[in-house]
Amino acid sequence: MHRDFKEPGRPRPDLVIGREELFTAAREQLARGGSVLVHGSAGIGKSTVLRALAAEYDTTARTVLRCSATESESHLPFLALTDLLGLVVDEVSDQLPAPQRTALESALTGRGESTLQRDGLALRLAVLSTLRALAAKGPVLIVADDLQWLDPASVELIGFAARRLGEMPVRMLCAVRTSTDPHGHEQDRYLRASPSGTLALRVNPLSRAHVAELLENRGYTGLPRSTVRDIHRTSGGNPLFALELGRALADSPTPPRPGEPLPVPTSLRTLVLNRLDMLPAEARRTLLVASAGARPTLALLRAAGRENAEAETARAVELGLLAPERESPGVRFAHPLVSAALYAEATAQERRAAHAALSTAAVDPIERARHLALATTGADPLVAARLGEAAAVARDRGAPSVAAELGLLAARHTPGDATPSPDERRLQAAEDALTAGENDLARDIAREVLSRATEPAERVRAWMVVIEAAGQSIAEVDAVYPQALADAGDDPRLLALVHYQLAWRALVIDGDFAAGREEAARSAELAARAGDRRTELLALAHQAQVETLMGHPDAPATIKKALKEPQDPQLACHHNGAGATRFRWLMMSDQFGDARATATALLREVRRRGMVESEVHYVRFLAEIELRTGHCGRALDLAREGYGLARDSGIGEGASAMLTSLAEAAGGDVERAQALAREAAEHAEQDGDLMYLSRALGALGAAQLVAGDAVGTVQSLRRVRELEEGLGVTDPARGRWQADLAEALVRIGEIAEAQDVIDVTRQRAMRLGRESILAVLDRAEALVRAARGEHDAAVRQLTSAQDRLAKLGCGLEEARAAYALACLRAMPQALGVAPRPGVALVTGPAAYDEASRLFRRCRALPWLRQVEQLSAAPAPVPQPAIAPSALDALAGLAATERQVAELVMEGATNREIAGKLYISVKTVEATLTRVYRKLGIRSRVDIVRLAAGHRTN
């Protein structure tokens, strides 16, 4: 009988966030019949992981034995053993030798005063025999939590048995607390008490993105990203600590101001305050100074007046408050929470004294200014000026997040009648926050300024921050534009700012490229009149970008104007600047070498400046280059990196998901590619962003084509065609979906529409000189010709297309042309093309050697799997002939429709047809619907009857 003791409830999904790799490793180990030991620091989630794994695997065991303990119970002998065996020993006690049975019953019941010293061997053998007897009846799972609190006697007995389990079907799933040091080996002594081959898995801290997800799932929503960053830093990625900090923030009536610590709840303070109470008062003051410093060292503490810092920090190390730093002069707290709790516990006067000491001791000008501000109360123009200077230094160092914090501190200490004003300082801080990717903080600052500002320049500047902070979701701030125009009045400098944002609105909300171009040109003209070179450059870059996407003939000239001197150094590397526009032009013109050099230089510069949003863009740009040049593995790595950065920062998630989808379809997991593309499309739909919606649907169509879903590809890419026509996009190099649509149309038998797509796109590509587009169109047109029976012409066109793509450096497209050529010669039905009557097909793996070599060179794994599947397929088996009258009935069908109908006549199921033709079941179903309509019948039964009535004898 299956026994399940102390059955835990199924854990909520949010409790195991960020543990995917750990769970994968644990599941593989348990599936092999092995044991697992999870370990990590207090509150890191060991018990949660243990419960989740136990809930998954307890149904696979006949007997589940559980034990857990607390620190207060660890002195009670045999308590854990009683938890494990107390309810099952009766099942097998009659199978134990009398001395073992007596010793075990005495230990479990407490009668007879059994001890390890007196009954050691008998007890050890009794536990081993009990487990063997239980295992003989079926698999046993032992679940033991908090091994560090198990009583020593039980640990000794369990360890003795575990080391001797051998091949018995007994698995152990245990958790133990170890230190925060990831390089520590405390778990080794517990491994020695575990079955041979037990896998030790450390439960590591959560990333910032996972902490954000955890807080969101627990209902702590709407926290600014800067606050989530502080929670992650203070908690050290510990989920228990992060949730407690989130709860404290939710309960707090006012959020902490810049420079102030997070509120640390009593539940967390008590973890460290007891040890702090063991320090002398002077040593505690020394640690307070250390907690106030950014990078405390012994030298800094001594300079701040803590003369006995070395001895006092040594004592703190002994108490576990500080981590030992043998090879570094730094002073590091054992956990960030120790520092936060110490600082939170101090009085305001004590904190100011610590900062005052550090304001003279710190060497770095940013640190000196910050400490001076936190040591000062009230308005002080000198302090404000020092903070403004420090913010400029931080900005130049590429630390815009620090600059934003310093700017807000400067605003707090700026007198109301000073120049710059407090609100001017706040707006500069908001713009620094935008640069750092902290859009929610920037928006909140701007809204605060708007609540009281009356100066038009300040109001318009604040409105611009609100719009920029919305990112792709600018439909949410659509009401802002009329207010900004009203505030701008007739000031050309302010109007230029507003019309620049209206240019983006025209693209994102209205989907009107022509209007976007006009607004950008108007902004550039107004900015030039006002002498605002920065806004003029932004507007020109935007105008050039729109003209490039439209295929407008003025695009090269506008790019040159945007690149003219003088340039703004920060704007030159901005993702909406002329450098980024030039990159797009180079990519669309197939100048991959120059495009790679441009993107690499831009990425290097924005990383130096800490421009997070621009970094997200340029990592994506580099991934796109690698994808276009056929380096699918590198493209996938870069795309995943960019997507992770986008999710962490909350910037450009939809666009990054779209590009990652393309990379997954080319070199990774096709199912994930489709999921990401749908995610990107949903983002764009929610944001009302038609421009990115078309890109996301293009990625979805590409993934569906690789997956063999020709019908889905056609549905997705037909909508892309409609969207781009509506947007006014005429340059086919923008999305490069046209050849895929034509190929999918061939596969479903829509030959005329495929040729129309090719003809329209070719005309536009020839006008703009898009050589790679013309080459892939030739590849698609070769399939159209093959479907029409023009086999020799199709082969010539494919061969030519492959050569041209190779010369252009389009590695993946070259490999796809080689694949189409191989299929045409060996398995034409894989392309939706009927074999040529009377012509023998090339069979065997050698037919696909060239395609296989090229896909392998590109690391295009999904395509390579298709090649391997086709090359391993048996040669087509000749089928019974169909009479001329039946053939006449099928003559009006397209190639794919005819193949599907003939296979139905032979009795094949939809799944079998899909397998033979290398298309999806969904495509088979859609094709049959068209066959029924064209033949004037209602079901596949009618097709079978047609074959039966006309088949030759």
NORRA-V411472 format. One line per field, one symbol per residue. psi: psi as a letter, one per 30 degrees, with the letter a starting at -180 (. if undefined). Layout:
# NORRA-V411472
psi=???
This chain:
# NORRA-V411472
psi=kkkjkhjllkkkeffgkggeeeeeeeeeeeffgllkjklalkgfgeeeeeeeeeeeffffkekkkklllleffffjkgeeeeeefeffefegeffkleeeeeeeeeeefgkfhkleeegeeeeeeeeeeeeeeeffflkkkkjjlhfffkkeeeeeeeeeeefgfbgkikkkjlkkkllfjfglhffefeefgllkgkkkkkjlllleeeeeeeeefggilgkleeeeeeeeeefggjeeeeeeeeeeeefkfklklkfllkkjleeeefffeeeeffkleeeeeeeeeeffleikleeeeefggieheeeeeeeeeefgelkkiegkfljkkekfeeeeeeeeflleeeeeeeeeefffekekeeeeeeeeeffkklkjeeeeeeeeeeeeeeeffhifeeeeeeeeeeeegklfglklleeeeeeeeeeeeeefgieeeeeeeeeeefffkfkeeeeeeeeeeeeeffbfhfffgffeeeeeeeefbgjeeeeeeefeefeeeeeeefhjeeeeeeeeeeeeeeeeefgieeeeeeeeeeeeeeeeefgkffeeeeeeeffllllkeeffgkfgaeeeeeeeeeefggieeeeeeeeeeeeeeeeefgjeeeeeefeeeeeeeeeeggieeeeeeeeeeeeeeeeefgkheeeeeeeeeeeeeegcjeeeeeeeeeeeeeeeeefgjeefeeeeeeeeeeeeeefgieeeeeeefeeeeeeeeefgjfjffefhfeeeeeeeeefggieeeeeeeeeeeeeeeeefhieeeeefeeeefeeeeefggieeeeeeeeeeeeeeeeefgieeeeeeeeeeeeeefeifffggkklkkgkkkklleffgeeeeeeeeefhieeeeeeeeeeffklkkkklklkleeeeeefeflleeeeeeeeeeefgkleeeeeeefhlleeeeeeeeeeeeeefhlflfeeeeeeeeffkl.
